[in-house]
Amino acid sequence: MFKRVKKALVPMILGASLLAPTHVFAEQPVKIFLDGQQLSFVADPFIENGTTMVPFRPVFEKLGLKITWNPDSSMVVGEKSGLVIKLFIGLKTALVNDKFPKLEIAPKIINGNTFVPLRFVAEATGKQVSWDGVTNSITIGERPQAGSSTDSIHPAAGANINNTAPTVFRNTYWGMTMSQVKEAEKEASLIGSTRDLIFYEGVSLSNINMTVAYKFSNDKLVSGTYSQSNKHTVNNDYITDYNSLKKELTTQYGTPATDSIFGSDPVFKNGSASNDDVAAASEPLDYFASWDIGGSDGTEIFLLLDGKDYEHGVYVMFKSKKYAKDSRKK
């Protein structure tokens, strides 16, 4: 039974969470707006494996960074009060003050122009970065003072097992349009959108960093998915995260309607192996629980720990039964 449910659910959950802006490629030049002004570049920005690369000088100067180029070490330095950013051509490790963050794409020189990862540089200076897949543009501005949003796991304030189905996900209601959802989502940071998905970051559930994906059908909100954004080197930590979320969901909605574990990896199950063994675990492992709230027009809730081939993650999906059913009829 669980295998059949999981086979149907995983593409839906991962499809709403993993098709994030890292897979959006530009068919037209990317437009960059910083504090309301469009930046001009001597060479066009481009997107490589989901990372927007830009000529460094206009961005550094607009961000108020004093620029130094060290040709001997192929190093770009940007400095301002309390902040030093060092990027190295061809290296995926940067230096920000005394920390060594990793980069998705290394800085590079193309036709005499030095390109750097835009989001990394902007966020290192405290800015908020938003991607709009419809207009193929990136907006960089001040990060909200409230900071990251720390959510209760349940989608509606006051919704629990003793009353009717929760009709909202976060601050939004099932059936809302994409523009209404964008207006309502004030706490998280927009990172991208497609024709029927919007993605946000900066959310914490049970002290787990999450991204959020809103999914639409015919411009009506049908589901919302939290996807774990932080990665663990010890795979048993994913089980800890799963159990923490399951405990909170159970507190809100009662005993799960489905509660299953499927997997052949003993390292996960008994936790007795060394950390190196756990980190190397590659066999399939799935933990799954679900809740059914509010009858035929209510909300289904799915909690999934999905893992195979060294890749693991925890996901929580809230899905409107009414609007999902309506979308299947069309």
ABEGO torsion letter per residue (X at the ends): XAAAAAAAAAAAAAAAAAABAAABBBABBBBBBBGGBBBBBABBBBBBGGBBBBBAAAAAAAAGBBBBBBAAAGBBBBBBBGBBBBBBBGBABBBBEABBBBBABBBBBBGGBBBBBAAAAAAAAGBBBBBBAAAGBBBBBBBBAAEBBBBBABABBGBBAABBBBABBEABBBGBBAAAAAAABAABBBAEBBAABBBBBGBBBGGBBBBBBBBBBGGBBABBBBBBABBBABAAAAAAAAAAAAAAAAAAAEBBABBBBBEABAAAAAGABBAAAAAABABBBBBBBBBBBGEAABBBBBBBBBBBGGBBBBBBBBBBAAAAAAAAAX
